[in-house]
Amino acid sequence: MSSGVQKLLSHKPSAPFLIAIDSDGCAFDTMELKHKECFIPNTIKYWGLQPISKYAREAAEFVNLYSKWRGANRFPALVKTFDLLMEWEKVKKRNFKVPETPNLRKWIETETKLGNPALEIYCKEHPDHEDMQITLQWSKAVNKSVEDIVQGGLPPFPYVRECLQAVQGKGDVMVCSQTPTEALIREWEEQDLAKYVFAICGQEMGTKAEHIKYASENRYENNKILMIGDAYGDLKAAKANKALFYPIIPGKEDESWQRLFEEGLDRFFNGNYAGDYEESLIKELEKYLPDTPPWKR
């Protein structure tokens, strides 16, 4: 058991409420930059997608930014991108063989902590599994690109800081993300926001649902736990713990945080958040995150 997980399991509430916040695309406007400048170029390079780079880029952007898979862990998102490319008629006409990644698919199904540490252990134990070796090279290259390109000066969305300040003394706050922990800590510390949270949880510490469970089980009432996120994965993590969910709408992040600051937090703390109010917000999120790519509509 990692020290990070142990810290969550031993967490002692300082307030009756718990708020979990996603980071990329939710608290910080980093999703577009990371995927378009870091993830996708490395995906094309390491997986040999140059002959279909136009379609690879469009498929990856749809999966990671503009669909119900937005915010997914990088490894399942990569496989989903490959799946879309395999069934795309324009790709088929070019007789291009999309990577099949059989070992990566099996690993995703069985590994609970989908991050580079677990991947490195696997690769050492299975040096002949080529798709996993490429996956590790790709993932490390992505991290290096993020470190090089996503540097200081990327502030949180408007009203994020105000919300964090408003919560102090009323609820405990944690970062709940599938981004590598090292990058999360760097970004939250650069913006002087780490002081508002008791834990910063990345992909190495398990899924978002596990993060919330580890920190909250038998310590907070379900209706006093709120997950703030910009994707279906965040909603799923909340519901897995019977917690409440507040969506940050992609493309309307500023307005979403302002609404949370001006009315959402009060409703949460006053006990009148669940029901019609929460359901109306979730329906709004659904409009912005389709499951059918534009080339199929």
N, C-alpha and C positions, 0 to 999 in steps of 0.2 A: 504494500500500500504506500502510495507516494505521500510525501510530507504535506502537499497541498490538500489532498483528500482527507488526511488525518486532521488537518486544521479545520476543515469544514465540519467533519463529524464531531469535533470537540467544541465547535462554536457555541457560545452561550449568549442568548439574546440580551440586548441592552434596552430593547423596546418591544412592544407587542406585535409590531408589523415588520414584514420583510419585503423588500423590493429588489428584484433581480433585473439587471439591465444588460441588453446586448450592446455590443460596441460598434463594429463596422457597419456603416449604413444606418445605424440607429442613433447612437450617441455622437458618432463622428462621421463626417462626410468623406469617407475614405473608400467606399465600395467601388465607385467608378474608376478611381485612380488605380487601386490595387488590381482590379481584374483586367482593365484595358491596357495598363502599362506593365504589369508584373506577371499576372497569371497567364493571360492569353499568349503573349509573345513566347513565353517559355513552353507552353503547351504545344505550340506550333513547332518550335525548335526541337524539343526532346522527343516528341512523338512522330516526327517526320511528316507533319501535315502541310508542308509547303505547297504541294500540288492542289490542295483544296483550302488554302488559308482563308479565303473569303467566307466560305461556308463554316469552317471551324470557328472563326471569330464570331459569326452571327449566332451559331449554336451555343457557344460558351457564354456569350453575353445574355442570351435568352435564359439559359439555365441559372446563371449566377446573379443576374440583375433584374430581369423582367418577367419572372414566372413564379409559380408556387414553390419552386426549388430554391429560390433566393435565400441566401444565408446558410445553405447546407454545408456540411463539412467538405473540404476540398476533394477528398478521395471519392465519395459517392457522386459528387458533382461532376468530376472528371469522367466517371463511367457513364453518367447520364448524358453528357455531351457526346461521347462516343456512340451511345445508343441512337441518339437523334441523327447523327451523321450516317450511321449504317442504314437507316430507313429513308433518308432523304434522296429523292429521285435524281436530283442534279448531281449528287455525289456518286450515285450508282452509275450514271451515264459516263462518268470519267474513269470507270473501272478501277477506282482507288480502293485499296484494302484498308479499312479502318482498323486500328489496333483492337484485338479481342480481349486482352488482359484477363485470362481465366483465373490466374492466381490472385490478382488484385480483387476480383469479384468475390472469391472465397474468403479472402482476408477481411474484407469489409463486413461480411456476414458473421464472422466469428470473433473479430477483435472489438473490444468495447472502448478502447482508448485509441482512436484513430489519429495518431500523430507521428511525428518523425522518430521519437524514441522507440516506440513499439515497432515501427517499420524497419528501423536499423537492426533491431534484434532479429526480426524475421529474415532480413537479407543476409545476415551473417550465418544463419542456420540453413538458408536455402540459396546458396550462391549461384545455382544453375537456373533459378527462376528469373528469366530475363525481364519479364514485364514488371516484376517487383523492383529489380535493380534500376530500371529506367524510372519507375515511379519515385524512388528515393532520390535519384539525381534531379529529377524534375522538381520535387518538393523542396529540396535544399536550394535549388536555383531560384525558385519563387521567393523563398525567405530572404535570400541575398538581394534580390531585386527590390523587395519591399523595404529592406533596411537601407538600400542605396537611394531609393526614389521617394518613399513616404517618410520624410524627415520632419523635424520640428516646424511648427508654424501652421499645422492643420488643426484649427480650433474645433470645439464641439459645435453642434447646431445651436442656434439661438434658443435660449430658455432651458438648455440642459443644466447649466451651472445653477440657474435660479431654482430649478426643481430639486437638485441635489441639496442646495442650501435649505430649501423649505422643508425637506424631509428630516433634517438633522434634529435629533431629540425625539422624533415621533416613530421612526422606523430604521431598521438596519438595512444597509444597501450593499449589494454585491454585484460584480461584473460577471456575466454569464455568457460565454462566447465559445465559438469553435475556431477562433484565431489562435495561433501559438501564443502561449502565455508570455513569453519574452517580449513579443511585439506589443501585447496589450499593456504590460507594465510600463514599457517605454512611452507609449502614447498617452496613457493616463497620467504618468508622472510629468511628462513634458508640459501638459496643460494644467498642472497643479490640481488635478481632480482625484488623484489616488487617496488623498486625505479624507474623502467623503465615504469611502467604502471599506469594509472589513476584509474583503477577499476579492482577488482578481483571478477568475477561473478560465483557463483556455482548454484547447482540445486534448492536451495531455492528461487532464483530470476527468475525462469522460464526457458524456453527452450533457447538453444543457439540462435535460430532465434529471440526470444524476446529480448535477451541481446543486440544483434546488433541493432535491431529496436529501443529499448529504448535509446540507446546511439547515434544513427546516424540520426534518422528521421528529415528531413528538415534542416540538418546541414552539411552533406557531400554529394557530388555527388556520384552516385552509382559506377561509374568506378574508384572512389578513395577510395573504401572500399575493403579491402582484408581479407579474412578468411584463417587462416593457421590451417590445421587439418590433422588427420591421418585416418579419417573414413568417410563413406557416410553421417553420421549425420551432420558432419561439412560442407560437400558439400551442403547438403540440407538447412542448415542454411544460407549459403552464397546466394544460389539461391533464397531463400524466400525473401531476401532483395535486389535482383538484384545486388549483390556484386560479386567480383572476388574471386577465390579460388586457394590456393596453397596447394598441397598434400604433407604430410610427409609420404613416403612410408614405411609401416611396414616391418621391416627387413633391410631397407636401409635408416634408419633415419639419420645417419651421412652424407651420400652422399646427401640426400635431403636438409638438412640445409646448407651444403656447397654450393650447387647449388643456393639456395635462396640468400645466402650472395654474391656469386660471379656474379650472373646474374639476378636472379628473382627480387630482390628489385629494381635494376636499371630500369628494364623493367616496373615495377609497377609505379615508380615515374616519368618515362619518357613518360608514356602513351602508350606504345606498348606491353602491357602484354596480353590483351584480344585477342581472336581469336585463331589462330593455336597454339600458344605457350601454352596457358592455356588448350586447348583441348587435346594436346599431353600429358600433365601432368596428366590430369584426366583419360585418357585411360590407362596410366601406373598404376594408383591406382587400376583400375578395375581388372587388372590381379592378384592382390594380395589379393582381398577380394571377394571370391565366395559366392553364395547364396545356393549352394548345399553341404551338409556335406559329408565328405569323405566316410562314410559308405553307402551312396546312389549312389556313382559314379561307 
